[in-house]
Amino acid sequence: MSAMAFRAFTQTHVYEKQTAPKEKDKFSIQCLECYDRNVYIGTKDATVQHLILPSSTNRDLSLGQSKTREGRVRKLGSSNQVAQLRAVPLFNHLLVLWDRTITALNMFSLEPIPALKKIQHVSLFEMGDSSLAAQTPVVGMVSSSSRRRVIRNPCGGSGQTGSSEELFPHNHSRQCVIVASVGQGEFFLNGPGSLGMFVMKTGICQRPPLQWPQEVLAAGVCFPYILTLQPQVLSVYSMVDQQRKQTVSLSGAKGLLSTSDGVLVFTERDIFSLRLVPLEEQIQALVRHERVEEALLLLEGVQGRRPLDSYKELQKTITCLAGFVHFYQQGFSKAKDLFITGEVDPREIIRLYPDMQSCLSEDFQSQFDQANKARDLQVLWRDDSSTFHHYLGFLGDFLRAVRGTEQGLGCIEEVDCALLRLYVELGDSENLQQLVAFPNECRLDHCVPVLERHSRYFALGSLYQSHGNKTDAIETWVKIADGLHKDPSCSDIYECIVLTLSQLHDRDAVWKFADWTLKRNQEIGVQIFSKRPPDDQFETQDVLVLLEKYPLALLLYLEFLIHGLDSEEGGHHDRLALAYVTQTLQEEEETDLRETRGKLQQLLWESKFYDVSTVYKRVKSTTLHTEKAILLGRTGDHSQALQVLVHQERDLQAAESYCCRAAQGRNSQFRQDLLLTLFQIYLSSEDLTSAAVDLLNNNPRVFTAAKVIQLLPASWSVQLVSQFFVGSLRETLHQRRMARMQKALSQAELVRHKVILMQASKIKFRLDKGQKCKVCQRDLTGPQFARNPQGELMHTSCAGFLSS
């Protein structure tokens, strides 16, 4: 679309001067002024004509409801043209520049104002803003003198002449001077080099200049536009981006006048109105022609000077429309940002996609006319699946971005339903599962058929679960596990069922699926009871009754009761021990029994709650000799326990380990007694002599040499047990030395404490040479001494004698 196709102004023919039939007609419009419905014409033959425009809505002169009426006429003289007209509504004055003089007339009667003096030697002038806030109203006027070739600013109140300030030098002998008020103390002037200059009354330029064509006859300001007039054409330039936006052909045009809502352009006998198109319409027109950046720039540019009541909503609308433009150009990243910034209703995007409109509620009404574009997506859906796939990807990105935000919460059901359909269409199992497994607002009546139609039964179960329909979810998954439903997207459906049952508060539902779960896998299935939250445990006895048919599950559940819930109930410990025994005996033929048997032995050693006799009856006739020994030891019969380990289990290492384990938490004497018992068992068998020697030599610090000597056979040589005696002697010497050292350290510690006590008491004692002990009367020669309660000094040994 070319720049000329955009219209900022609409043109209307306002007035045509009819030719006089008899006398020679000298009528020729030279200048105009306008205030409200009042238009004033200055002619070539020194005449001022008052016109009254028709009354119509928003001054829309194209409606043709009535014609422009001619009002009063004032003849100023016999010759010379009227150069300028300016209305001062504050005082109902009309300022007329004629014959290089400014005269004030009444706006309605066109009679002169006698109280106001004429201003002479003026080539042009321009009015500034009126200060209505001042106590004395002031009218600012800028005038140009051809004598001094300067633009000056005479200021006055009620027509009194004031001071002036030079603003801008000019040299326009060949071209007319153009001065237009922009407002707020700013004027628009034609500068050198075909430039339009924006100049403040202080002489400062706050905007970049406007480059315009040569031979400009006049220029006007209708924010946010500058209009320039040439003999055959009027050009419209934007003050926002300095670009030309519109051209209007006007043959024979001589000048123009800015009004509140546009400009009036005149030829010698005609007046045309160019009315500003409402800014909202301009902006929307730019967007419709996909000039969205230009539309946003215009919207931002006018907000500061002409605030729009619906600015925020309009900005959102324009931003959204800009997003649609980028969307259809496949500028998806920019489109998403604009849709989010413009807070577009997500349903506006959903409705563009074929097969997605069923996600929307029937009462949704679109705010954007995108019907034709939607058909474009329909074509892509049918003919270009690759491109349409990119559009589907964008839909997912956008809906994920707004889901959970204020923008998406208003239509969360539609968003979630659309995402579900989208993930199904794209085969995106990961995102689909994440959507349905967590809290969502998918409508079941819409989404269930979609998932069933595409065999997404795992996701269907998750959807049921997230909506609180736990039983439906499990039944759906059970059908997958049993092969009634085919869904290749899931590989661990059984574990999912178990996890759900372990978190299910509905006890009846758990019991309903418990047998199915345990029959399939006892080790995992028992987790429906053992993985439950601590505050949601089932009645223990009910579970134990159920698990009687599933021995492995029973064993695991008993482990959970004892190790997980710290059960101290003897029956649980008994059942677990017996279950370990049963499993161990069943696995005897297997190569690796260490795990189960290790658990059994640990339980027998550590548990205080099982009945020893009950378990012993079970293992007594079995080959579980180590377990029998542990049980005998729990009854205190350590000698018999060691006999079983040595003669039945035939594991000497196990026997020695038994002594260490049984002595844990007991004194050293108890351990020595156990080892002595084992030593005597070794001595009772000739084939265990070597084991007896090794037991002594490996534990010289444990055995007391005196007791060992009493048990040694007479046939043993000293050399045979020399290692033991050497080690025992060294240990004895070491212990004695350690005892003496400990005693010395204790004495030193006692002295240190006495010194601290003496220092704390701050009592000094003087020991002179030759001083006698109070008890034995011998000299006190050493540094140690004692003192009785009377303060008399004595030897420490004598003090002990007194106390005894």
C-alpha positions, 0 to 999 in steps of 0.5 A: 500500500502506498503512503497516498492510500492513507487519509488523514483528512477528508475533503468537503466543498464548503463555499462558492462565490457566485459571479455577479451578473451585471457589474464587473466582479472583482471578488477574490479571496485573499485570506481566511479566519475561522472560529467555531462556525464563523468564517471570515473572508478577506478579499482583494477589494478590501472587503471583509465577509462573514460566513456562518457554517451549517450546524452538524454533528462534529462539524461534518460538512459532508452531510449536506444538512444545510448550506453556508450562510453569508453574514455581514460585509465590511468594506474597508476602503476602495483598494488594497487587499486584506492581507490577514484576519485573526479572531480573538474570541476572548474579546469578540475581536477580529484583527484585520491586516489591511494596508499594512495596518492592523485594525480591530473589528467586532466579530459579529457586527464587523464594526471598528473598536474605537478603544483599540489603536491601530498598529501600523507598518506590519507585514504579517502577524500571528496570534499566540495562546490566550492566558485565561488564568491571569487576572488580566487576560493577555493576548500574545501576537507575533508580527513581522516588519518589512522595514527591519526584516525581523520577526518580533513579539509585541505583547499586550493586555486588552490590546495595549502594546507591550515588549517585543523579542527578536526570534528568527531573521528572514530574507523572503523578498521572493517568497512569502513568510509563513508563520503558524502557531503550533501551540504552547509558545511554539511556532512553525516557520519556513526556513532556508533551504525548503525547511519547515522550522519549529521554533519556540518563542525563545528562539529554541528549536525542540523538533527536527526540521521538516523537509518540504517541496519548493514554492510552498504558498502556505502551511498550517498546523493540525496536530499531529500534522503539518499541511503545506500548500502548493498551487495544485496540491496540498501535502500532509506531513506527520509531526511524529515521524516527519514523513508525508502521509497524504496529498490532495489535488486542489487546482488554483489553491491560494492559501489555507487556514488551520481550524480546530479539526483541520484546515480550510483551503481557498481559491479565488472563489471557493472554500474547501474543508479538510477535516481531520479523520478521528485519530482512532480511525486513522490508527485502525486504518494504518493497522488494516493496511499492515502499517502497524509500526506506523500506527503505534508510533502515531498513537504514542505521538498524539498521547502527550498532546491530545490524550485519548479517553480510550488510550490504553484500550486503543493501545492494546487493540493496536498492539494486538492487531500488530501481532496479527500482522506478524502472525500471518507473516510467520513472525511468531516471536514478535507476534507472541510478544505483541499478543502478550503486551496487548493482553489479547484474549487467548480465545482470539488466537484459538479460534483461528485454528481449524479443529480448535474452535470446538474448544471455545464456549458458544457465547464467545464473540471475537473483537477482531475481524479475522475471518478471512485470515482464519480461512488462510489457516484452513487452507494451510491445514489442508494443503501445506501441513509443514507450514501449518505445523509451525503455526501449531508450534506458535499456538503452543508457545503462546498458550503456555506463556499466558497459562497461569497469568491474568491474561489466561485465567479468564478463559483457562478452560479454553486454554487447557482444552486447546493445549490438550488437543494441540499436544495430541495433534503434535504427538507431544507426549511429554507436554501432554502428560505434564498438562494432564498430570497436574491441576488443570481446567480441561473439560472432561466432556470435551477432552476425554473423547479426544484422548480416546480417539487418539488412543492416549489412554495413559494421559486419559487416566492422568486426566481422570486422576488430576480431576479427582476421579481416582477409580476411573484413572486406575481402571483405565490404566489396568486395562492398559496393563492387561492389554485391553487398551493399546498405548505405546506412550507409556512403559511403566504403567504398573508402577504408576498404578501402584503409586496412585494406590499408595496415595489414594485415600479411598480405602475401598478403591485400594482394596478393590485393586489390591489383589490385582496389584499383588498377583502381578508383582508382590515386591512392587505391589506391597508398596500400596501399603508400605509407601502410604503416608504415616498418617494414612496407614491401613489397619495392620491386621487387615493387611496381614490377613490379605498378604497371607496368600503372598509370602514375599509381600508379607515379608516385605510388609513385616519389614516395613512394620518393624524397620519403617514404623518401629513396631515393638509388637512381638507377633510382628517380630516372630512372623518376620523371623519365621518368614525369613527362615521359610524363605532361606530354606526355600532358597537353599538350592540357590547360589546366593543366600547372603541377603535373606540370611543376613537379614534373618541373623541381624533380626535375631541379634538385634530384636528384643521382641521376638519369642526365642523359643518359637523361632528356635523350634522352627530352626532346631531341625534345620541346617541353619546352625548359625541361627541356632547358635544365636538363639542359644546365645539369646537364652544365655547358653553360650557354651552350647552356642559355640559347640553348634558353631564349632561342631555342627556349622564347622565354622571356626571363624563364625565361632570367634565372630560370635564371641565378639558379637555377643560381647558387644556392650559387655565388659572385657571379662565377659569377652575373655570368658567367652574366648576361654570357653571357646579355647576349652572346646578347641582343647577337647578335640585333638584335631582342633589343637592348631585352632586353639594355638591360633586363638591364643596367639591372636588374642594375647591382650584378651587372655589372662596368662595365669588362667591360660597356664592352668588350662594348657595341656602338659604336652604343649611346649613353651615354644608352641605358646611363646608368641602368646606369652610374649604378647601377654607379658608385653600387654601386662607391662604396658598396662602397668606402665599406663597405670603408673603414668595415669597415676602420675598424670592424676597427681599432676592434675591434682597439684595444678588444681591446688595451685589454682585454688591457692591463687584463687584464695589469695592467701600467702604462706612464708616458709623460712629456712629452719622452720620446723614441722608442727608434728615431728619437729623436723625441718621443712626442707621440701616445697610441699607442705600442709597447713592445719586449720590453725595455720600451722605448717607440717609435712604432708606425711605428718598431715596424713598421720593426723587425719588417720 
